[in-house]
Amino acid sequence: MTQYPVAETFVSINGEGTHAGQLAVFIRFCGCNLHCSFCDTMWVNQPDTPYTGMTAEQLCQRVQETGVTNVTITGGEPLLQPDIARLLARMAETPDRYIEIETNGSVNLAPFVSISPSVCFTMDYKLPGSGMEAHMCTDNFALLKPQDTVKFVAGSRVDLDRALEIIREYDLTHRCHV
């Protein structure tokens, strides 16, 4: 049985995506494949980050105990976790549960987009100032649905111009939330 490396779980107000402003149970996994210049969770990417190994059943139980129906899966990069599709499918079995995956945009979403209609993505696009733009999986744009969100973190005019270029090139405002 897969044990996921969980750095923390907590209930807070969601600040991103289509459920911003609502309560969510956050599940933060260890590990990321990128090293963005502005990362606000670099601590979970360190080899010595303390974590608790939790199974899908334990995580579902933790969410159930909170009574909160919105779940935000985050990291690091949660889609790098082995067998993460199984966890997402298990979480989606509960009626009226909404699952948001915060992903850095470098992992192909294809294996995850058809898990359940209750699963959606808040996907970053790393702009030049992050130092990680070359790692973006632009094939993901074709997979996004109206309930998904693309997030840009801009640190300069160059970043803003690039964000506008990406939004227009992939027609994002007609495909998903931006």
C-alpha positions, 0 to 999 in steps of 0.5 A: 500500500502506497505511503505518501510523504505528507509534509502537512495537512491543515484547514485554511481559506483557499487563496487560488483557483475557482474556490478561492475564499472557501474553506479547504483541507490542504494536503501538502506533499514533499518534493518538487522537480523545479527550483523557482526563484520565488518559491514560497514552499522551498522547505518541502523540497529539502531532503531532510523535510520531516513528513508523515507517511500516509495511505490513501485511506488515512488521507481520506479519513483525515479529510472526512474528519474535518467536515470540509468538502473542498480538498487542495492537493499541493506541494512541492509538486503533488503529481510527482507522487507515485500512485497519485492517480489512485489517491485522487480517484479515492478522494473523488468517491465521496459525493459533493467533494471538490478536489483541486490540484495545485500543479507547477505546470511541468507535469503532463496532466493527461493521466489525471484529467479524466479521473473525475469531474470533481477534480480540477487543476490550478496550474502554474505557468512559470514565467521567465523571472522564475528561471523555470519556463523551459520546464513548462509542459505546454501540451497541458493547455489543450487539456484544461477545462472551464473549471481549471485555472492557469496562474501566472506569478509575474515579477517584472514587465517582461513576465507580464508581457510573456503572460499576455503572449501565452494567454493569447497564444493558447486562448486561455481566457476562453478555455479556463480561468486565468 
